[in-house]
């Protein structure tokens, strides 16, 4: 829905409502096949069914001698058993003979087991003979073999669609000869900073003299987009004029998602909402009942979804975690977009403004009585180091004016790899 000239739009949404609204409005990315070594972090767009057994043949689990269990039982140091060695089977070669009674084959790790063998006697229990070998223990009778298909059976679904590809998954795909997996394309996320006082880090003199402020948001969001599974595109820093904002916004035409910081509020120099409207875009909401990060906007611009974040560094990071990260994960094909939350016990008392939902930067640690949370320190929206130390966001809902020591609150875990389908706030 668009915004009228009096700047009224849907405002004062709860954070959960806003997050679900955004996820319902962002499109899933198209699919493509990419080289296996480029697929780390991508999401499978189809199930992978194994075309073969793994391992493809029964093979040796160690270097030694392939033998029949019945031929080595009873072997000891005092009563060794001698077997005839009929061939040698290195890894990468196949056996050419079948074992009969009293026979064995020199074998190496990974080599296929010869027909008739059901054991591999470790070489440490032998005299390492060539034409014949002395077996001094029967502890390996019937063991040290890897059965064909014991890992993966032909025709079984190995990886489901929606699986994020990590190192282990890439290894499995390689073992199945999948050189170009079908994945969802990573969304290209345009990042636009704003403010006359903001410059990039390539102007250190202006920053160190105190005349300008470094655009920390641009680089923070660039990293967060990558970690979320997107491809960041820096669109620069727009000045505090409608013309500058318009010029920078039109650079986002090739993006799949646009993320802006600052300019979304009601200040005299906040032009973002006006420019979005004049460019034919729409604004669904632009304010939330939360702290930090009340001025958050969402809509459509240039045919792509747009999320407007606050300019304060902590507010930008917190709102990215709550709204942008789940949007990127959804676009990239992840079925579980939200970080996991878990109940934690408060180790300190906190006074709060009850009309807002609060997201407090905290350190959650394990104790004998369960997870316990302490704030990182002052919670001002400009204290970026509070995010450096935080491993969780404590969620304190509207209507609570305090939390007491021992109270239980939900904590969104910022370093936990487990994700969920619905938000924990």
C-alpha positions as a Python dict, from the first residue, in 0.01 Angstrom:
ca = {
    (1, 'X'): (0, 0, 0),
    (2, 'X'): (127, 348, -75),
    (3, 'X'): (188, 633, 168),
    (4, 'X'): (-21, 952, 155),
    (5, 'X'): (120, 1303, 146),
    (6, 'X'): (72, 1340, 522),
    (7, 'X'): (328, 1058, 570),
    (8, 'X'): (70, 824, 719),
    (9, 'X'): (105, 456, 638),
    (10, 'X'): (58, 139, 834),
    (11, 'X'): (258, 211, 1148),
    (12, 'X'): (314, 69, 1493),
    (13, 'X'): (327, -293, 1389),
    (14, 'X'): (463, -554, 1627),
    (15, 'X'): (800, -698, 1524),
    (16, 'X'): (660, -1048, 1473),
    (17, 'X'): (381, -919, 1252),
    (18, 'X'): (631, -722, 1045),
    (19, 'X'): (864, -1020, 1003),
    (20, 'X'): (587, -1249, 885),
    (21, 'X'): (455, -980, 650),
    (22, 'X'): (798, -944, 489),
    (23, 'X'): (840, -1319, 444),
    (24, 'X'): (502, -1337, 273),
    (25, 'X'): (606, -1069, 26),
    (26, 'X'): (958, -1168, -81),
    (27, 'X'): (990, -1406, -378),
    (28, 'X'): (1196, -1721, -384),
    (29, 'X'): (1493, -1704, -618),
    (30, 'X'): (1513, -1896, -946),
    (31, 'X'): (1726, -2209, -963),
    (32, 'X'): (2048, -2279, -1149),
    (33, 'X'): (2325, -2533, -1163),
    (34, 'X'): (2662, -2420, -1031),
    (35, 'X'): (3003, -2586, -994),
    (36, 'X'): (3030, -2796, -681),
    (37, 'X'): (3314, -2591, -535),
    (38, 'X'): (3103, -2274, -567),
    (39, 'X'): (2802, -2425, -388),
    (40, 'X'): (2911, -2386, -24),
    (41, 'X'): (2626, -2218, 164),
    (42, 'X'): (2378, -2252, -123),
    (43, 'X'): (2047, -2434, -81),
    (44, 'X'): (1954, -2742, -281),
    (45, 'X'): (1654, -2693, -508),
    (46, 'X'): (1593, -3064, -562),
    (47, 'X'): (1633, -3385, -371),
    (48, 'X'): (1946, -3586, -449),
    (49, 'X'): (1890, -3959, -501),
    (50, 'X'): (2194, -4183, -498),
    (51, 'X'): (2271, -4350, -833),
    (52, 'X'): (2496, -4608, -666),
    (53, 'X'): (2582, -4787, -345),
    (54, 'X'): (2842, -4625, -122),
    (55, 'X'): (3086, -4773, -80),
    (56, 'X'): (3030, -4928, -423),
    (57, 'X'): (3203, -5250, -320),
    (58, 'X'): (3295, -5424, 4),
    (59, 'X'): (3645, -5306, 88),
    (60, 'X'): (3919, -5318, 346),
    (61, 'X'): (3911, -5084, 645),
    (62, 'X'): (4288, -5112, 700),
    (63, 'X'): (4617, -5242, 565),
    (64, 'X'): (4662, -5613, 624),
    (65, 'X'): (4556, -5949, 481),
    (66, 'X'): (4214, -6043, 347),
    (67, 'X'): (4126, -6386, 480),
    (68, 'X'): (3847, -6624, 575),
    (69, 'X'): (3747, -6604, 942),
    (70, 'X'): (3735, -6983, 971),
    (71, 'X'): (4100, -7001, 864),
    (72, 'X'): (4233, -6768, 1136),
    (73, 'X'): (4025, -6861, 1438),
    (74, 'X'): (4244, -6990, 1720),
    (75, 'X'): (4557, -6805, 1605),
    (76, 'X'): (4778, -6679, 1891),
    (77, 'X'): (5140, -6588, 1949),
    (78, 'X'): (5198, -6935, 2084),
    (79, 'X'): (4989, -7105, 1817),
    (80, 'X'): (5023, -6900, 1496),
    (81, 'X'): (4854, -6995, 1169),
    (82, 'X'): (5028, -6975, 830),
    (83, 'X'): (4830, -6883, 515),
    (84, 'X'): (4936, -6874, 152),
    (85, 'X'): (4932, -6526, -6),
    (86, 'X'): (4779, -6558, -355),
    (87, 'X'): (4783, -6193, -466),
    (88, 'X'): (4833, -5831, -363),
    (89, 'X'): (4543, -5581, -390),
    (90, 'X'): (4640, -5212, -363),
    (91, 'X'): (4374, -4940, -339),
    (92, 'X'): (4245, -4861, -687),
    (93, 'X'): (4290, -5221, -809),
    (94, 'X'): (4045, -5509, -813),
    (95, 'X'): (4109, -5867, -701),
    (96, 'X'): (4157, -6130, -969),
    (97, 'X'): (4129, -6446, -762),
    (98, 'X'): (3890, -6613, -518),
    (99, 'X'): (4017, -6718, -175),
    (100, 'X'): (4003, -7084, -93),
    (101, 'X'): (4080, -7260, 235),
    (102, 'X'): (4422, -7169, 371),
    (103, 'X'): (4463, -6871, 139),
    (104, 'X'): (4474, -6495, 189),
    (105, 'X'): (4553, -6177, -9),
    (106, 'X'): (4773, -5883, 84),
    (107, 'X'): (4533, -5587, 88),
    (108, 'X'): (4542, -5214, 156),
    (109, 'X'): (4289, -4967, 295),
    (110, 'X'): (4002, -4904, 52),
    (111, 'X'): (4084, -5191, -182),
    (112, 'X'): (3795, -5423, -279),
    (113, 'X'): (3773, -5745, -80),
    (114, 'X'): (3834, -6061, -286),
    (115, 'X'): (3558, -6316, -320),
    (116, 'X'): (3565, -6565, -34),
    (117, 'X'): (3714, -6322, 219),
    (118, 'X'): (3517, -6197, 517),
    (119, 'X'): (3796, -6055, 733),
    (120, 'X'): (4099, -5829, 716),
    (121, 'X'): (4378, -5922, 956),
    (122, 'X'): (4569, -5612, 1055),
    (123, 'X'): (4932, -5628, 949),
    (124, 'X'): (5052, -5569, 1305),
    (125, 'X'): (4930, -5921, 1392),
    (126, 'X'): (5139, -6081, 1114),
    (127, 'X'): (5500, -6126, 1007),
    (128, 'X'): (5427, -5930, 683),
    (129, 'X'): (5513, -6230, 471),
    (130, 'X'): (5498, -6213, 90),
    (131, 'X'): (5441, -6567, -39),
    (132, 'X'): (5299, -6685, 291),
    (133, 'X'): (5213, -6501, 609),
    (134, 'X'): (5205, -6594, 977),
    (135, 'X'): (4888, -6487, 1162),
    (136, 'X'): (4942, -6442, 1539),
    (137, 'X'): (4592, -6335, 1652),
    (138, 'X'): (4231, -6407, 1563),
    (139, 'X'): (4092, -6081, 1705),
    (140, 'X'): (4015, -5960, 1350),
    (141, 'X'): (3815, -6264, 1243),
    (142, 'X'): (3504, -6132, 1067),
    (143, 'X'): (3590, -5763, 1104),
    (144, 'X'): (3775, -5470, 946),
    (145, 'X'): (3562, -5467, 634),
    (146, 'X'): (3333, -5198, 495),
    (147, 'X'): (3025, -5349, 335),
    (148, 'X'): (2901, -5228, -2),
    (149, 'X'): (2618, -4979, 52),
    (150, 'X'): (2667, -4955, 429),
    (151, 'X'): (2682, -4574, 397),
    (152, 'X'): (2434, -4509, 115),
    (153, 'X'): (2209, -4748, -75),
    (154, 'X'): (2138, -4693, -443),
    (155, 'X'): (1799, -4524, -490),
    (156, 'X'): (1782, -4366, -145),
    (157, 'X'): (1729, -3992, -101),
    (158, 'X'): (2056, -3864, 39),
    (159, 'X'): (1986, -3489, 62),
    (160, 'X'): (1644, -3325, 63),
    (161, 'X'): (1551, -3012, -127),
    (162, 'X'): (1603, -2715, 105),
    (163, 'X'): (1928, -2852, 248),
    (164, 'X'): (2201, -2593, 301),
    (165, 'X'): (2523, -2723, 151),
    (166, 'X'): (2805, -2740, 401),
    (167, 'X'): (3138, -2916, 373),
    (168, 'X'): (2995, -3259, 454),
    (169, 'X'): (2711, -3219, 205),
    (170, 'X'): (2955, -3117, -69),
    (171, 'X'): (3159, -3427, 9),
    (172, 'X'): (2852, -3646, -30),
    (173, 'X'): (2763, -3482, -362),
    (174, 'X'): (3117, -3534, -486),
    (175, 'X'): (3102, -3902, -391),
    (176, 'X'): (2785, -3930, -603),
    (177, 'X'): (2952, -3755, -900),
    (178, 'X'): (2721, -3452, -874),
    (179, 'X'): (2947, -3190, -1030),
    (180, 'X'): (2681, -2919, -1074),
    (181, 'X'): (2408, -2932, -808),
    (182, 'X'): (2078, -2752, -870),
    (183, 'X'): (2049, -2472, -614),
    (184, 'X'): (1853, -2155, -555),
    (185, 'X'): (2036, -1849, -682),
    (186, 'X'): (2171, -1631, -404),
    (187, 'X'): (1979, -1302, -390),
    (188, 'X'): (2171, -991, -492),
    (189, 'X'): (2114, -747, -206),
    (190, 'X'): (2172, -377, -267),
    (191, 'X'): (2293, -183, 40),
    (192, 'X'): (2243, 193, 48),
    (193, 'X'): (2369, 414, 329),
    (194, 'X'): (2253, 768, 390),
    (195, 'X'): (2343, 1097, 554),
    (196, 'X'): (2553, 1404, 476),
    (197, 'X'): (2764, 1326, 781),
    (198, 'X'): (2854, 977, 658),
    (199, 'X'): (3157, 889, 446),
    (200, 'X'): (3318, 560, 354),
    (201, 'X'): (3635, 435, 517),
    (202, 'X'): (3845, 552, 223),
    (203, 'X'): (3832, 903, 373),
    (204, 'X'): (4026, 848, 697),
    (205, 'X'): (4129, 1214, 737),
    (206, 'X'): (3768, 1331, 751),
    (207, 'X'): (3680, 1052, 994),
    (208, 'X'): (3979, 1083, 1226),
    (209, 'X'): (3947, 1463, 1241),
    (210, 'X'): (3590, 1428, 1367),
    (211, 'X'): (3438, 1613, 1071),
    (212, 'X'): (3265, 1303, 933),
    (213, 'X'): (3143, 965, 1057),
    (214, 'X'): (3253, 636, 903),
    (215, 'X'): (2982, 435, 730),
    (216, 'X'): (3010, 135, 959),
    (217, 'X'): (2662, 22, 854),
    (218, 'X'): (2769, -32, 493),
    (219, 'X'): (3041, -275, 592),
    (220, 'X'): (2848, -440, 873),
    (221, 'X'): (2552, -508, 645),
    (222, 'X'): (2782, -623, 367),
    (223, 'X'): (2914, -893, 601),
    (224, 'X'): (2570, -980, 738),
    (225, 'X'): (2428, -1024, 388),
    (226, 'X'): (2706, -1270, 304),
    (227, 'X'): (2652, -1461, 628),
    (228, 'X'): (2279, -1479, 555),
    (229, 'X'): (2340, -1636, 214),
    (230, 'X'): (2307, -1331, -12),
    (231, 'X'): (2543, -1146, -244),
    (232, 'X'): (2594, -785, -126),
    (233, 'X'): (2615, -489, -364),
    (234, 'X'): (2729, -156, -219),
    (235, 'X'): (2515, 122, -369),
    (236, 'X'): (2706, 396, -194),
    (237, 'X'): (2595, 667, 48),
    (238, 'X'): (2308, 900, -40),
    (239, 'X'): (2320, 1259, 77),
    (240, 'X'): (2038, 1432, 263),
    (241, 'X'): (1860, 1559, -48),
    (242, 'X'): (1576, 1400, -246),
    (243, 'X'): (1788, 1417, -561),
    (244, 'X'): (2077, 1225, -408),
    (245, 'X'): (1846, 964, -259),
    (246, 'X'): (1668, 920, -593),
    (247, 'X'): (1993, 885, -787),
    (248, 'X'): (2127, 619, -552),
    (249, 'X'): (1801, 424, -534),
    (250, 'X'): (1781, 388, -911),
    (251, 'X'): (2112, 199, -902),
    (252, 'X'): (1929, -95, -746),
    (253, 'X'): (1748, -204, -1063),
    (254, 'X'): (1949, -527, -1095),
    (255, 'X'): (1908, -624, -730),
    (256, 'X'): (1672, -884, -589),
    (257, 'X'): (1636, -701, -256),
    (258, 'X'): (1714, -345, -152),
    (259, 'X'): (1825, -259, 202),
    (260, 'X'): (1865, 104, 308),
    (261, 'X'): (1982, 257, 633),
    (262, 'X'): (1868, 592, 774),
    (263, 'X'): (1627, 840, 616),
    (264, 'X'): (1314, 644, 709),
    (265, 'X'): (1206, 852, 1009),
    (266, 'X'): (1015, 1183, 1024),
    (267, 'X'): (1305, 1428, 1042),
    (268, 'X'): (1340, 1729, 816),
    (269, 'X'): (1621, 1558, 625),
    (270, 'X'): (1459, 1215, 603),
    (271, 'X'): (1355, 1193, 238),
    (272, 'X'): (1353, 820, 176),
    (273, 'X'): (979, 761, 206),
    (274, 'X'): (895, 1055, -19),
    (275, 'X'): (1138, 940, -286),
    (276, 'X'): (1014, 580, -274),
    (277, 'X'): (664, 709, -341),
    (278, 'X'): (765, 945, -622),
    (279, 'X'): (953, 661, -793),
    (280, 'X'): (627, 463, -801),
    (281, 'X'): (710, 243, -507),
    (282, 'X'): (483, 139, -223),
    (283, 'X'): (528, 141, 153),
    (284, 'X'): (351, -122, 360),
    (285, 'X'): (475, 2, 698),
    (286, 'X'): (744, 229, 834),
    (287, 'X'): (736, 207, 1211),
    (288, 'X'): (739, -76, 1464),
    (289, 'X'): (667, -105, 1836),
    (290, 'X'): (1015, -215, 1931),
    (291, 'X'): (1348, -96, 2069),
    (292, 'X'): (1602, -61, 1928),
    (293, 'X'): (1491, -3, 1571),
    (294, 'X'): (1141, 148, 1570),
    (295, 'X'): (1182, 318, 1227),
    (296, 'X'): (1175, 12, 1002),
    (297, 'X'): (1007, 28, 663),
    (298, 'X'): (902, -226, 406),
    (299, 'X'): (757, -199, 60),
    (300, 'X'): (826, -238, -308),
    (301, 'X'): (1052, -20, -522),
    (302, 'X'): (1159, -63, -883),
    (303, 'X'): (982, -398, -884),
    (304, 'X'): (1183, -541, -595),
    (305, 'X'): (1122, -566, -220),
    (306, 'X'): (1273, -291, -10),
    (307, 'X'): (1353, -295, 362),
    (308, 'X'): (1444, 32, 530),
    (309, 'X'): (1652, 4, 847),
    (310, 'X'): (1739, 270, 1106),
    (311, 'X'): (2069, 453, 1080),
    (312, 'X'): (2197, 385, 1431),
    (313, 'X'): (2450, 100, 1407),
    (314, 'X'): (2300, -125, 1675),
    (315, 'X'): (1947, -64, 1548),
    (316, 'X'): (2059, -154, 1197),
    (317, 'X'): (2218, -480, 1314),
    (318, 'X'): (1929, -585, 1535),
    (319, 'X'): (1666, -514, 1271),
    (320, 'X'): (1877, -690, 1009),
    (321, 'X'): (1879, -1001, 1228),
    (322, 'X'): (1503, -988, 1281),
    (323, 'X'): (1382, -891, 934),
    (324, 'X'): (1646, -887, 659),
    (325, 'X'): (1825, -1210, 745),
    (326, 'X'): (1504, -1419, 741),
    (327, 'X'): (1403, -1251, 414),
    (328, 'X'): (1736, -1337, 249),
    (329, 'X'): (1719, -1696, 375),
    (330, 'X'): (1364, -1732, 243),
    (331, 'X'): (1463, -1592, -97),
    (332, 'X'): (1764, -1826, -106),
    (333, 'X'): (1544, -2132, -53),
    (334, 'X'): (1589, -2199, 318),
    (335, 'X'): (1273, -2357, 465),
    (336, 'X'): (1372, -2242, 816),
    (337, 'X'): (1439, -1867, 807),
    (338, 'X'): (1453, -1765, 1174),
    (339, 'X'): (1719, -1807, 1438),
    (340, 'X'): (1629, -2038, 1723),
    (341, 'X'): (1523, -1894, 2056),
    (342, 'X'): (1540, -2061, 2396),
    (343, 'X'): (1427, -1968, 2748),
    (344, 'X'): (1702, -1824, 2968),
    (345, 'X'): (1713, -1710, 3329),
    (346, 'X'): (1792, -1346, 3400),
    (347, 'X'): (2101, -1288, 3613),
    (348, 'X'): (2020, -920, 3665),
    (349, 'X'): (1721, -693, 3701),
    (350, 'X'): (1628, -449, 3422),
    (351, 'X'): (1382, -159, 3401),
    (352, 'X'): (1207, -113, 3066),
    (353, 'X'): (958, 102, 2879),
    (354, 'X'): (644, -116, 2880),
    (355, 'X'): (491, 25, 2559),
    (356, 'X'): (760, -134, 2340),
    (357, 'X'): (900, -479, 2276),
    (358, 'X'): (1268, -480, 2368),
    (359, 'X'): (1556, -672, 2211),
    (360, 'X'): (1845, -656, 2455),
    (361, 'X'): (2201, -745, 2366),
    (362, 'X'): (2314, -1013, 2606),
    (363, 'X'): (2565, -1283, 2683),
    (364, 'X'): (2405, -1622, 2746),
    (365, 'X'): (2620, -1873, 2929),
    (366, 'X'): (2559, -2225, 3056),
    (367, 'X'): (2542, -2278, 3431),
    (368, 'X'): (2468, -2590, 3640),
    (369, 'X'): (2106, -2472, 3666),
    (370, 'X'): (2064, -2393, 3296),
    (371, 'X'): (2133, -2102, 3057),
    (372, 'X'): (2173, -1764, 3222),
    (373, 'X'): (2175, -1418, 3062),
    (374, 'X'): (2347, -1090, 3142),
    (375, 'X'): (2338, -773, 2938),
    (376, 'X'): (2652, -676, 2750),
    (377, 'X'): (2640, -335, 2919),
    (378, 'X'): (2471, -8, 2818),
    (379, 'X'): (2199, -69, 2560),
    (380, 'X'): (2217, 255, 2362),
    (381, 'X'): (2146, 214, 1990),
    (382, 'X'): (2481, 367, 1899),
    (383, 'X'): (2695, 136, 2113),
    (384, 'X'): (2818, -100, 1844),
    (385, 'X'): (3047, -287, 2082),
    (386, 'X'): (2736, -421, 2254),
    (387, 'X'): (2685, -636, 1943),
    (388, 'X'): (3049, -741, 1941),
    (389, 'X'): (3009, -900, 2284),
    (390, 'X'): (2653, -1031, 2241),
    (391, 'X'): (2570, -1389, 2156),
    (392, 'X'): (2196, -1342, 2203),
    (393, 'X'): (1908, -1097, 2188),
    (394, 'X'): (1679, -1113, 2489),
    (395, 'X'): (1314, -1062, 2397),
    (396, 'X'): (1109, -869, 2651),
    (397, 'X'): (753, -824, 2531),
    (398, 'X'): (532, -518, 2547),
    (399, 'X'): (362, -465, 2879),
    (400, 'X'): (660, -556, 3097),
    (401, 'X'): (824, -266, 3277),
    (402, 'X'): (1097, -479, 3433),
    (403, 'X'): (1263, -816, 3452),
    (404, 'X'): (1382, -945, 3786),
    (405, 'X'): (1667, -1175, 3875),
    (406, 'X'): (1548, -1529, 3811),
    (407, 'X'): (1281, -1431, 3557),
    (408, 'X'): (1272, -1635, 3237),
    (409, 'X'): (1275, -1462, 2898),
    (410, 'X'): (1328, -1587, 2542),
    (411, 'X'): (1676, -1542, 2395),
    (412, 'X'): (1740, -1537, 2020),
    (413, 'X'): (2071, -1720, 1980),
    (414, 'X'): (2296, -1530, 1740),
    (415, 'X'): (2561, -1799, 1704),
    (416, 'X'): (2342, -2109, 1695),
    (417, 'X'): (2328, -2291, 1358),
    (418, 'X'): (1978, -2424, 1431),
    (419, 'X'): (1691, -2233, 1268),
    (420, 'X'): (1312, -2248, 1294),
    (421, 'X'): (1012, -2189, 1071),
    (422, 'X'): (853, -1923, 1291),
    (423, 'X'): (1004, -1625, 1475),
    (424, 'X'): (1096, -1654, 1840),
    (425, 'X'): (966, -1304, 1915),
}
